[in-house]
Amino acid sequence: MRFPARSRARPSSLDGIIYSTGPWSVVVAVDARTGKVKWRWDPQIPHPTFKTDARGLRTRLGPSLCCGPVNRGVAYHDGKVFVGTLDSRLVALDAKNGRTIWSAQVASKADDYSITSAPRVIKGRVITGSSGSEFGVRGFVAAYDAQTGKQVWRFWTVPGDPSLGFENAAMERAAKTWNGAWWKYGGGGTPWDGMAYDAELDLLYIGTGNGSPWSRDLRSPGGGDNLYLCSIVAIRPDSGEYVWHYQTTPADNWDYASTQPIVLADVKMDGRVRKVLMQAPKNGFFYVIDRTNGAFISAQPFTKVTWASGVDQVTGRPIETPDANYGTTGQRLSPGSDGAHSWHAMAWHPGAGLAYIPGQDTTGTYAWDPDFQHQMGRMNTGRPRNRPAPVDAATHPGGTPALAPAPAPATPAPPVRRPPQIVGAGGGQQQGAFLVAWDPIAQKEKWRLTFDRPGITGGTLATAGNLLFHGSNDGSFTAYTADTGRKMWSVMLAPGFANPITYTIDGVQYVTVATGRSGTQAPGRLYTFAVDGKGPMPSLDPVAPPEDPSGINTAEAIRAEFDRVGLPDEPARALVQQLCGGCHQPTVVTRFRQPEDGWRETVANMVGRGMPGTPDQRETIIRYLSRHRGPEAR
């Protein structure tokens, strides 16, 4: 069925109905047998617009969003479907017809919070995380009564202003790991995705986000681990009481959130069965933690890592390299801020004893701005491009980022550190996107598949029948043997996969996945396949043109925008306008300066997200931007 583009939702299936979400927190209920929409609910969130003044300065109006108007799914309980919205509401819908039963405002609309994660329901409590670290908020997770919508508890992931007192002992302890006036920046730590629950231990595990701003020198001058950033935190679902934590990236300096999927498993290690928690966060290491008490067991890199030489296998702390504390002059490090693994589902196959990580090799240039100023409604990463330009406070109260150049790297990138290469189905080569089967006990890869296109792939799904489903960034959806990685079946759909699910109806096993995450103009779809199906793919309905094209970026409008930002009108600029300007505002393309290898990395990342064009065209763009938006360009 046709579905809104840019879906990051894992669908939910119950009693023959599939519930899923699209952009802008829209919820749909679909008949799992026929694909027909039963109902659709739209929270009517205002879409962002841009206001341009006489000087050509643009101000964004609407919700503050880090990574697009995404939503990662719903939860179901007792005849209700629960969803979090981009304007920070938690809403209960009648599963039969989509009508609103109750709605709770989880956070103030004025404070730059949003909700992009799927809620969880545990013991009659609806648990929701928060999003918006880059906008300078204080992260939290909150629980609401599933019947009434009343808040039951709230657990903050970072401490607030000490002068106002601390909410609990956990916040008081955490505050001792911070310095300076961190609370003025919010601190970050938003738990925007990964959660898991162990009913036997009655523990809810929460993955927390990165610091805000990114640089610890800005956020917490004087040092400190900055708890509970980039951590796994165990709390009681009835009360929100802190139990234990493990921090994957102390004193986060690189946007290495630990909000990635959390897998719980019972595995035999050293002659005994241990209850473990596994995670592959953005920092590039695969972690195995004792989930009963948070004790570190092991960690090894699953991709290239240059910010740390390893993790101390006794203390569980990363061993930072000299270049990791990059300062104001700039340093290229791996992984970059996109991370080695993000929200894409990491599957676990108990029979094969393997975890499956859809990852990517990334490198990024890091530097912090000594003139950084926090701006409400802006991305407060603390990187050089956050310098505010002179503005009229009456018309631009939030300020407008200047097109400040980012510093060139002070030294070449440090040597790449790779995991041990093991001959397997993928040949062990690492470049761009990959799918790796990881043995958590031995802490090494069993097999690895690499993909021609760099960038993000889809989530994984493992089944008891020794199948592993995965969507690649070339648009193919493939089933592999879970133990060896041998391709069993594949179909070409569309670039941009969310996380697949499997379920049975009338004795038939199905797999459903949402596609169309790449590009705002690409139509999204919800595909369902029978595991033993042999029917042909249905024909796809053509995309109808909009009735009113006035709001679309025409070639003339795009050209005028690029004239305004001062890019020279050379033949190569036409390619920038065509291949970049269709999705990005010119200020996004030109807001920072970087050397040729930096532009090459940027373009490669965009290719992984659906950027069109031939390799020669993209090379022309790279050289053009390197000349006119390089470190030495004027």
N, C-alpha and C positions, 0 to 999 in steps of 0.2 A: 504494500500500500504506500501511497505518497505520504511523506512525513516532512515536518519542517527540517531545514538544513541545520547543520552544526549540532546534531544530537550527540551528547556524551552520556546518555542514560543507559543503564542496564535495565531492560524491561523486567517486569514482574508478572508471573503467570499464576492464576488461581481460578479454579472452577470454570475453565474454558474461556476466560477473559485475560487479555494481555493489557496491563496498565503501563504506560510509559510517558515520558516527558520530552519536550522539545525546547528550543530556545524560548527565552522570556517566561520560563516556568509554566508553559502550557501543558496541560495533562490531557491524555486521550485514553479511552478504553476501547479496545478492539476485540471483536469476536475472533478467538484464536483459530476457529475452524474455517472461517470465510474471509477474514481480513477486513470485514466491514466495521466502520467506526460506529460504536454504540453511543458514545457521548464525548464531548470535548469541553474542557473548562479552561478559560483564559483569565488570568488575574488582572489583565488590563494595566500592565506596567508601562509607564511612559517610556518610549524609546528615546535614546539620546539624540539631541540635535546640536548644531553648531551655530553660534552667533558670531558674526564678523563685523568689526567696527570699521570706522573710516580709515584706520591705519592698516587694515588687513589682518589684525590680530583676531584669532579665533578662540572662542570660549566654548567648552563643552557644557551642554545643559542636559540634565537627566542623571540616571544612577551612575555611581562611580564603579566601574567594572575593570578588574585586572585583565581578564582573559576572555572577554566576550560574554554574551547573554546566555550562559550555559546552565544546564541543570542535569544532575546525575541520577535522577530517578525518584521513585516513591516508595512508601511502605504501606502495608495493608494490615489491618487489625479490626476484628469484630465489626465487619460491614463498612469499614471506613478506609478511605485512601488518604494518606497523609503526604503533603508536599511542602517543601520550603521554597520561598520565592526570592527573587532578586531584590525586592524592596524589604527583605527581612521579616516576612510574615511566615508563620507556620499555620497551615490550613488543613482542616479535616473535611473531606468530601464524602458524600454518600456514594458508595461503590456502585449502586444500582443506576444512578442517574447523573452523578457529577455535581449535585447541588451542595452548596456550602453548608456544613453543619456548625462549625465554629472556626474562628480565625484569631490568632494571637500575634501581636506585634512583638517579635523577639528582640529587636534592637531598633533604635531610633533611625528613621530615614535620613536624618540630618548628619549622622555620624559616620557616613561612608561604609557602613556594614552592608553585606549582602549574604544570601544563603545560596550556595550552589550544590551542596551535598544532598544525597538522599537521606532522609531521616531513618532511624531505626526504632522499633517498638520492642521494649523489654519490660516484662512484668507490669503491663498497663501504663508504662511511661513512654512518651514519644521523645526520643533523643535527637537533638539537632546540633550540628556544628555551626560555625560562623566562617565568613570569608572577608577578605579585605585587608590583609596585612600590609600590602604596599601602600595603602591609603592612610596608614598611621592609626590603626585601631588596636584595641586590646582584645586578644583572642579569648573565646569562651566556648563551652558546650553547655547546653541547658536541657532540662527535662520538663515535659508538660503532661498533665493528666490526659489520657487518651479520650476520656469521656467528656470532660468539661473544658479542656483547653487552658486550665489554670497552671501557672508555673509551679513546679514542685521544688526544683533546685537549680543552681547555676554554679558551674565550676570554671573559674578563670584560669587560663593557662600561663599567664604572666602576672606579676604583681603590679598593683596600681600605686598611686601617690601615697608614700608612707605617712604623710601628715594626716591623711584621712583614716588611718588604721587599716588593718588587714582583715580580710574576710574569714580567714582560718589560719591554722598553724602552717599549712602547706605554703600559703602565700608569704607568710613571715619568713619561713626558711628560704624560699626562692629569692626574696628581696636581698638577702645577704650575698647573692651571686651576681648582683647588678651594681653599677656605679653611675654617678652623674644623675641627671634629671631625666632618666629614661621614660618616665610616665608622660612627659610632654610630647613624646613621639608615638605614644600608644604602646610600643613594644612589639606588636605583632603576635605570632604564635597561633594564628587562627587554625582550628582543626577542620579543614574544608573537605575532607573525604574519609580517609581510612579509620574504620572502627570495627571492633569484633567483640563478641560476648561469649564467655565460658559459663554455662549454666551451672556446672558442677562446682566451680570455684566461686560463682556469683561475682565475677569481675568483668567490668567493661573496659576494654582497651581502646585508647584514643591516640591517634597519631597527630602531633601538633606541627604547626607551620613554622616558617622562617621568621627571622627578626626584621623589625622595621625601625629605622632604615636598615639596608643590608649590612653596611659596614659596622662592625663592633666598635671601631674607634669613634664613630659618630654616636652610636646608640648607647654605649656603655663605656665611656672613656675611663681607663684605669683597670680594665679587665673584668674577669668574672665569666662563669659558664653561662649565665643568663637563662636560668631555669624558668619555665619548662619548654623553651624553644626546642624544636627539632628533636622531640622526645616521644617515647611510648609511655603513656601515663595510665596506670590502672586505678579505677575508682569503683565505688559501690553504686550500682544503678538505682538503688532505692533512695539514696541520700546525696550522692555526688561526693562522698567522702574519699579523699586521697588515700591510696594504699601503698603504691610504689611507683617508681619511674626508672626508665633507662634513657639516657640522652645519646643519640647517635652522633650528633655534631655539636659538641660543646662550643659555646661562644661563636655561634654561626656567623659566617662572614661572606657567604657565597649564595644565599637563597637555597640552601639545601634542606628543604622541608622534609619532614617525616610523616607526611599525610598519605603516603602511598598505601595500597591495599595491605592488610594484615592477615596472615594465614595462621590458624591454630592447628596443631597436629600433635599426635602422640607418636614418638619415634623411639626406636631402640638405639641407645648410645652407651658405649662402654658397659655393655652387658645388662643394661636396665632400661626400662621404658621411661622416657621423660616427657613431660608436658611442655611443649615448646611453642614459642611465637616466632614467626619468620617474617622478615620484611626486606625488600630491596628498595631503599629510599633513593632520593635524588643524588646523594653523595657518592654513589658508585660501589658501595660495599653491600654484601648480602649478610644479614644478621640473623643469628639464632640465639634466642633469649629464653630463659626459663620463665614460663608465664605464671608460675605459682608465686614467685618472689622478685622477678625482674633481674635475676642474676645473669650476667653475661656468660655465654657459652663459647661463641666463635663468630668471626667475621672475616671475609675475604673479598677482594674486588671482583666484580663480574664484568667490568668494562675498563677502559683506560682511566687511570686516576693519577693526577699529578699534584693535587693539593695536599695529599698525605702519602707517606711511604708505606703505610699499613695501619692496622689497628693492633695495639698492644694486647696480646692474647691473655694477659693476666688482669690488667686493669680495665680492659674494654674501651680505652680511650684512643682516638686516632692520633697518629704520630705525624704532626704537621711538617711539611717541607718548608724550607726558608722562604720560598716565594708565596706561601699561602697568605701571609699578612701583607697584602699588596700595596697598601698606602695610597698616596695621591698620584703616583707616577704611572701606575698601570701595570698589569701583569696578566698574561694569558694562562689560564688554568683549565684543567679538565677534572670533572665535567663542568660545562658551562651552566648558566642559570636555568636553561631548559631541563637540565638534569639527565641522569643516566636512565631514569625510569620515573614516570609520573603517575597519573590516575588510572592507567590502563591495567585491567585485572591481571594479577599474577595467579595462575592456577596451581593446584597441588594435586598430584596423583599418588595416593597412598600405595597402590600396587607397584608402581614403578619407583616409588621413593624419590620423585623428582618434583621440583618447582619450576615453573615456566615463566620466564621474565621477558616481556616485550620491551626491549630497551633501545638505546641509541648512544653512539659515541658523540659527545659534544665537547666543544672548547669555547671558552668565552673570555673576553677582556674585562677585567675588574679594576676599578679605581674608585676612590671616594673624593667627593668635592669638599674642600675646606670651607667653601662659602655656602654650603648647603643650608637651606631654610625650609622648614616644614610648611607645606601648603595644603590646606583642606581641599579635598576634591581632586588632588593630583597624585600621581604615582610618586611616592616619597621613597625611592630606592636609595637616595644619597649619592647616586652616580653623577658625574659632571653635568649632565643635561638637565638636572633639577634646578639650576640657577634660575631664579625668576627674572623676567624682563620687566622694565619699567612699565607700569600700567596705571590706568585710572581706577583708583580704588572703588569709585562709585559704580562703574560699569563692569569691572573685572575684580571683584573682591577676592577671588582665589588666586589671582596671579596667572601669568602665562609663561610656560617654560621657554627660556631663550634657546636659540639654536647653538648652544655652546659646544665646542669641539671636545670630544673625549680624547684623553692623552694617548699617545702611541705607547706600545709596550716598551718598558725600560730595557728588557732583555728578551732574547728569543725564548720561545716556549720551552719548559724543561722537558727532559726525555719522557716519553710515554711509558707508563708502567701498565703492563697488560697481565691478565690472569694467565696461569699456566695453560699452554695450548694442548688440547686433547683431541686426537683425531676422532672425528665423529661425522654425523650426517652433513654438517655444515662446513667441514674442513677447518674449523677453528679460526677462520679469517675474520677480522673485525674492521669494518668500515661502514659508517652510517648506521642505519637501522639494523637491528638483529633480533632474533628470537633464540634464547638460550635455555636449555634444560639443565637445571642446576641440582647437584647432589648436596643437600644441606648437611649431611653427616660428614662426608669427606671434604666439603667446602671446595668443590671444583665442578667444572662443567662436564656434562655427559655428552652433549652434542650441541651444535650451534648452527643456525641458519642465518645468512646475511642477505640483505636485499639491495638491489641496484640503486634505489632511491634513498637518499638520506632523510632523516626526519622521523616523525612519530608514526608508529603503527597502531593497530587496535589491541584490545585486550584478548586474553586467552580463556579457553574453557576446556577442561579435561573431563572425560567421561569414564565410567566403569568399564566400558567396552574397549579400552586402550586407544581411544581417539583423543586428539588434541585439535581444537578449532582455533583459528587465528586469522584475522584480517590484516593483510599487508598494505603498505602505503602506495602500492601500485594499483589498488582496487580489487585484488583477488582475495577471495575468502576460501580458506584451504583447511582440509582435515589431514592431519598427520598421525602416524602411529606414535603414541605417547612415549614408548620406551626407546625408539630408535630415531624418530624424526623423519621417517619415510613418508613421502606424499602419497595419500590414498585417493583424494578427490579435491577438485578445485573448481571454482566458478568465478568469472569476472563480474563484479558488481559496480562499485564506485569508490573512489578514494575517500578515506576518512571513516574509520570504523569505531563504534563504541564497544561495549562489552557484551558478548553473547551470553545467552542462557539456554538451558535445555529443560524439557518437561515432557510428560506423557499425557495424551488425551485418547481415550478409547483404545488403550493398548499400543498406541503409536508414539514413538519418541520423536520429538521435534527439536529443532534448534532455531532460535530467533535472534536477529542482530539488527541494530540500527546503523545506517550508513549516511554519508553525505556531510561529514564534519568539515570537509575542506571547502572553503569559499562560501561567502554569503549568498551567492547567486545559484549555487548548485542545489537542485532539489534533493531533499533527504527522503529516504525510504526505510520502511520496516520490512525486512525479509524473513520469511519462515520456510524452513526446509524439513522434510521428513528424513530421518536418518537412513531409512531404506528406500526413499523415494526415487522414482525413475522418470517422472514427468518432465516435460520441457519447461524452460523458464517462460513465464508469461511476457507478452509484449508490454513495453512501458509506454504510458501515455505521454504525448509530447508536452513540453512546457509551454503554456500559453504566454504571449507577451503581456505586460501590464497594460491596463486600459489607459492609465495616465503616466506617461514616462517622464513627466517634468521633474520628478525627484531623483532620477537616475543620473549618474555622472556621464554626461555626453562628452564627446571628444573635445568640443570647444570649451566646455567647463573645466575639464581636466587640464587642457593646455593653459587656460588662464590662471589656474591655481599654481601650476609649475612656473609660470612667468613671475608670479608674485613672490615665490621663495628664492628666485635668483639663479636657478640652474640654467647654464648657457644653452641656447637653442641650437644645438648641433644635431646632425642626423641621429646620433645615438639616443638623444633625449626622447625621440618619438617612441623608442622601445621602452624606455622607462615609463613614459606616459601610458603606453598600451598594456605592458605586462605588470607594472607595479601600481599605476594610478587607478586601475579599475577597482581595486580593493582598498588601497591605502591613501590617506590624505598625503599631500606632498610634504607636510611638516613631519610626518612619520618617516618618510624616506630620507629627509635631509636634516633631521634633528641632531645628528651626531656625526663626527668625523672618525674615520678609521683607515688603516692601511689596506692594501689590496687583499691580503689574506683574511682580514676581518670582513671585508665586503664579500669575499668568496664564501666565507662561512655563513654570512647572513643570507645570501642568495640560495646556498645549498639547503639551509633550513627552510626557506620559503618553498623550495621545490618539494620538500617532504610534506608540506602542508597544502600542496595543490597548485603551486605557481605554474602557469603555462609557459610555452616558448620552447625553442630548440636550444641545445647546448651552445651553439654559436651565438644565438641571440642573448643568452644569459651571460656569456663571456664578454660580449660587447657592453652590456650593462655594468658588469663588474669593473671593466677598465674605465668606463666613463665616470662612474661614481668614485673610483679611486683617484682620478685626476682632479675632480672638482669637489669631492667631499673627503679627501685624504687629509692626513695630519698637517701637511705643509701647504695645502691649497688655500688660496685667499679669494 
